[in-house]
């Protein structure tokens, strides 16, 4: 496994196994994303409400990245017209298509079947290669699929050893849905946990690198955010070691449904 490794989506398309998250990356988005692309980050994750899309578009131009050289994820909001929002997102990013378009969160009054139909239209027109959801429960994914006849390829959710769900993991595996892990580093809130530090020290790695590696070995796709070049480099330097079976069990035992935002919406 390396930075160019991919995971197969049920659509038949491939997605990188790691990416860069850009939520709250607003100090100098263009410079950070440009450096990430130069370092070899294969995937960038964004959304209109992050405020980072124009900076990402600038970074793509700055480094001269071809559209085919990186994987792009963006999102529509629960109050959007999904088709129009997709076109607006692409305009902000100054690209012709997204590899993956997500419903950012389910609307209050249902599972978002109208939003989903807008994304399906965008996909038919080549504006998105794949479509998925974010912050959905198992029941919401099941209902959306039953109502529309099309299953999401991805559920992007907060995911770390401290906060995850065996039921969600099993459901997604059984239905060939990939879990994209946002805030996989717990927003740095749990990096000093004794068990995590012990494993990291034994491998000569940082606690953040262990959390990323845990995701990779679970076939979940981490999209850690980084504001500093040092952390950009560190978060990508996770392909030269492997957690043991005992390490994985110890990390799995840390799960307490922790959320850096207060609660996990899918639990």
C-alpha positions in Angstrom: 0.0 0.0 0.0 1.2 3.5 -0.8 -0.1 7.0 -1.6 -1.3 5.8 -5.1 -3.2 2.8 -3.7 -6.9 2.8 -4.4 -10.1 1.2 -3.1 -12.8 -0.1 -5.4 -16.2 1.5 -5.3 -19.3 -0.5 -6.1 -19.7 1.6 -9.2 -16.5 0.2 -10.6 -14.5 3.4 -10.1 -11.4 3.7 -8.0 -10.9 6.1 -5.1 -7.5 6.8 -3.3 -7.0 5.4 0.2 -6.1 8.7 1.8 -6.9 12.4 1.2 -6.7 15.9 2.6 -9.6 17.4 4.5 -10.1 21.1 4.2 -12.8 22.0 6.8 -11.7 25.3 8.5 -8.6 25.4 6.3 -9.1 29.0 5.6 -5.9 30.8 6.6 -4.2 30.2 3.3 -6.1 27.4 1.6 -4.3 27.8 -1.7 -0.8 27.5 -0.3 -1.6 24.5 1.9 -3.5 22.6 -0.9 -0.8 23.4 -3.4 1.8 22.0 -1.1 -0.4 18.9 -0.5 -0.6 18.3 -4.2 3.1 18.7 -4.6 3.7 16.2 -1.8 1.5 13.7 -3.6 -1.8 13.8 -1.8 -4.1 12.0 -4.2 -7.4 13.3 -2.9 -8.8 16.6 -1.8 -12.1 16.9 0.2 -14.1 20.1 0.4 -17.6 21.6 0.5 -19.2 24.9 -0.4 -19.8 25.7 3.3 -16.1 25.2 4.1 -15.2 28.3 2.2 -12.2 26.6 0.8 -13.3 25.9 -2.8 -11.9 29.0 -4.4 -8.6 28.5 -2.7 -8.5 24.9 -3.9 -9.2 26.1 -7.4 -6.3 28.5 -7.1 -4.0 25.8 -5.8 -4.8 23.5 -8.8 -3.8 26.3 -11.2 -0.8 27.3 -9.1 0.8 23.8 -9.3 -0.4 23.0 -12.8 -2.2 19.9 -11.7 -4.2 18.1 -14.4 -7.7 17.2 -13.5 -7.0 13.5 -13.8 -4.0 13.7 -11.4 -6.1 14.0 -8.2 -9.4 12.9 -6.8 -11.9 15.6 -5.8 -14.7 15.3 -3.3 -17.2 18.1 -2.6 -20.7 18.3 -1.2 -24.2 19.9 -1.4 -26.0 21.1 1.6 -29.4 19.8 2.8 -31.2 23.0 1.9 -29.7 23.2 -1.7 -31.1 22.4 -5.1 -28.5 19.7 -5.5 -28.1 19.9 -9.2 -27.6 23.7 -9.2 -25.3 23.5 -6.2 -23.2 20.9 -8.0 -22.7 23.3 -10.9 -21.9 26.2 -8.5 -19.3 24.1 -6.6 -17.6 23.2 -9.8 -17.5 26.8 -10.9 -15.9 27.8 -7.6 -13.4 25.1 -8.0 -12.8 25.9 -11.6 -13.1 22.3 -12.7 -15.4 20.4 -15.0 -16.4 17.5 -12.8 -16.0 16.1 -9.3 -15.0 12.5 -8.7 -17.5 12.3 -5.8 -20.4 14.5 -4.9 -22.0 14.0 -1.4 -25.1 15.1 0.4 -23.4 16.8 3.3 -26.0 15.7 5.9 -29.6 14.4 5.7 -32.3 17.0 5.8 -34.5 17.4 8.8 -37.7 16.2 7.0 -36.5 12.9 5.5 -33.5 11.2 3.9 -33.0 13.6 1.0 -34.5 11.8 -2.0 -34.9 15.0 -3.9 -31.3 16.0 -3.2 -30.3 12.5 -4.4 -32.2 12.8 -7.6 -30.3 16.1 -8.3 -27.0 14.4 -7.7 -28.1 11.5 -10.0 -28.8 14.1 -12.7 -25.4 15.6 -12.2 -23.8 12.2 -12.5 -25.7 11.5 -15.7 -24.4 14.7 -17.2 -20.8 13.9 -16.2 -20.6 16.6 -13.5 -19.9 13.9 -10.9 -18.4 10.4 -11.5 -19.9 9.0 -8.3 -22.4 10.1 -5.6 -22.6 9.4 -1.9 -23.7 10.7 1.5 -22.3 12.1 4.7 -23.4 11.8 8.3 -26.1 9.3 7.4 -27.3 6.4 9.7 -27.7 2.9 8.4 -31.5 3.3 8.4 -31.2 6.5 6.3 -28.9 4.9 3.8 -31.3 1.9 3.5 -34.3 4.1 3.0 -32.6 6.4 0.5 -31.6 3.4 -1.6 -35.0 1.8 -1.4 -36.7 5.1 -2.4 -34.4 5.9 -5.4 -33.0 2.6 -6.5 -29.4 3.8 -6.2 -27.1 3.1 -3.3 -24.4 5.6 -2.2 -20.9 4.6 -2.9 -19.6 6.4 0.2 -20.8 7.4 3.7 -18.4 10.1 5.0 -18.6 10.2 8.8 -16.5 11.1 11.8 -14.5 7.9 12.5 -11.6 7.0 14.8 -10.8 4.2 17.2 -12.4 6.4 19.9 -15.6 6.9 18.0 -16.9 4.4 15.5 -19.6 1.8 15.1 -19.3 -1.9 14.5 -22.8 -2.0 13.1 -22.0 0.8 10.6 -18.7 -0.9 9.6 -20.5 -4.2 9.0 -23.4 -2.7 7.1 -21.1 -0.8 4.8 -18.8 -3.8 4.2 -21.8 -6.0 3.5 -23.2 -3.5 1.0 -19.9 -2.4 -0.6 -20.1 1.2 0.7 -16.8 2.8 1.6 -16.5 4.7 4.8 -14.6 8.0 4.5 -13.3 9.1 7.8 -13.4 12.8 8.6 -11.7 14.0 11.8 -9.7 10.8 12.0 -7.3 12.5 14.3 -10.0 13.5 16.8 -9.2 17.2 16.1 -6.1 16.5 18.3 -8.2 16.0 21.3 -7.2 12.3 22.1 -3.6 12.2 20.8 -2.2 11.9 24.3 -4.1 8.8 25.3 -1.8 6.3 27.0 -2.6 3.3 24.9 -2.3 5.2 21.6 1.0 6.8 22.7 2.4 3.4 23.7 1.7 1.9 20.3 3.1 4.9 18.5 6.3 4.9 20.5 6.8 1.2 19.8 6.5 1.8 16.0 8.6 5.0 16.1 5.6 6.9 14.8 3.4 9.7 16.1 -0.1 9.1 17.6 -1.6 10.8 14.5 0.2 8.4 12.2 -1.1 5.4 14.2 -4.7 6.7 13.9 -4.3 7.1 10.1 -2.8 3.7 9.8 -5.6 2.2 11.8 -8.1 3.5 9.2 -6.0 2.2 6.3 -5.8 -1.3 7.8 -9.6 -1.2 8.4 -10.2 -0.3 4.7 -11.7 3.0 5.8 -10.4 6.1 4.0 -9.0 8.8 6.2 -9.1 12.5 5.2 -7.1 14.2 7.9 -6.7 18.0 7.9 -3.4 19.8 8.4 -2.6 23.5 8.6 1.2 23.1 8.7 3.5 21.6 6.1 5.1 19.4 8.8 1.8 17.8 9.5 1.0 17.4 5.8 4.2 15.4 5.5 3.7 13.5 8.7 0.1 12.5 7.8 1.3 11.0 4.5 4.2 9.1 6.0 2.1 6.1 7.0 3.0 3.5 4.5 6.2 2.2 5.9 4.9 0.4 8.9 2.1 -1.9 9.9 0.0 -2.3 13.0 0.0 -5.8 14.5 -3.2 -7.7 15.2 -2.7 -7.0 18.9 -2.3 -3.2 18.1 -5.6 -3.3 16.2 -7.4 -5.0 19.0 -6.0 -2.5 21.5 -7.1 0.4 19.4 -10.5 -1.1 18.7 -11.0 -1.4 22.5 -10.7 2.4 22.8 -14.1 2.9 21.2 -16.5 4.9 23.4 -18.5 6.6 20.6 -16.5 9.7 21.2 -17.1 12.7 18.9 -15.0 15.9 18.7 -18.3 17.6 17.9 -20.4 16.2 20.8 -22.1 13.2 19.3 -21.8 10.8 16.3 -24.9 11.4 14.1 -24.9 7.8 12.8 -24.9 6.0 16.2 
